Amino acid sequence: MPALDDSLASFAAVLAGELSGHWNSRHHPDHGGNTDHDELTASVWDMDQVADAMAEYVVDHYAVLTRHVDGTRLFVMDRKGHDNGFLIAAMAPEGLPAEAFRGVREPDGIAVDEDPFRAAKHVSLRLLPRYHAALAQVRDNVSRLATAPAADQQRVVMTWSGEDLVVTKPDRDDVARTLTAAGFTFDAGRHLYVLSDGDSARVAASVRAVGDRLSELGVGVLLSRPPGQPALDTAPAQPSASPARVPHRTR
């Protein structure tokens, strides 16, 4: 592991120096499981390849780049399953309600090779413009939520129960049909829709499918994770994704 840690830390430090503005890089190494990784990775704002990697592999170390002027954060991890390269994703802004992310497409991350100079160009030309566009939508939603009636703020909450992902039976039939189509089954005894599947990648795909469809129906998705739950929960973060989560990551 030390070689991987050193490689990622060095890459992230150089990348921070190449991006426009004043960025700093903080490396979060592998401390043998006693880490704050779950709390931070839940803010990764991605529902594509970064979320899939986090669902399939344990994220034992990573780096976070932070821009001083506005607090914009970027998440950098090894490109799991590949011999080299890294994955970079934006992190959701903190302190905003999950409903503000509803209907907002995540600024999905990018895969880059080990050259931090090329990576800086891809971040500047591809990732950051998507992030700023998504953030503008979220902020617009925040202003709308400030005056919207509570009844208009609909969302589905998915919660881990052991190895199962459960959802309280929704009042709307179209939401129930969406859950069923994505692999959830109704447990009449518990009055819950339940997704039981040992394959974390398939679970992440099912949650993403639910988020996409419910977003079209004007319903957000919030993924609730008990302390210590594996990294899969970061895959859907917010109402479109908040982290992740979420936590941000709900649709």
RAPEMO-V88576 format. One line per field, one symbol per residue. phi: phi as a letter, one per 30 degrees, with the letter a starting at -180 (. if undefined). psi: psi as a letter, one per 20 degrees, with the letter a starting at -180 (. if undefined). burial: # if it has 9 or more other ideal C-beta (glycine too) atoms within 8 Angstrom, else .. A space follows every 50 residues. Layout:
phi->???
psi->???
burial->???
This chain:
phi->.eddedddddedddeedcddjccbbbdcddcijcbcdeddddcdcabbdd ddddddbdccaabbcbdddbiebbcbbddeibdajbcbbdcddcicdedd cdicdddedbcbddddddddddddccdddddddddddddddeddddcdde ddcdacccbdbicccbbdeddcdddddddddcjdbdcddchbcbccadcd ddddddddddeddddddicdbccccdeidedeeddcdadab..hk.dddb c
psi->hhggggggggghggghhiqpaoqqpppnrokkimrkgggghiipmqkchg gghhhhqpniqrqpppphhjjpqppprqnqjqhrrrppqqqqqqjqqhhh ipjppqmqaqprajohghhhghghhgghhgghgghhgghhhghhhhiqqh himqqpppppnciqpqpqpqhphhgghggghjiqqpohhilqppoopioh hhgghghgggggghghjkprppoppqpiqrihiignjrkh..oo.fjhnq .
burial->...##.###.######.##...#.#.##......#.##.########### ######..#.#######....#########....#########..#.### ####.#####.#.#.#.###.###.###.##.###.###.##..#..... ..#.######...####..#....##.###.######....####....# ####.##########.#.#####.#...#.#################### #
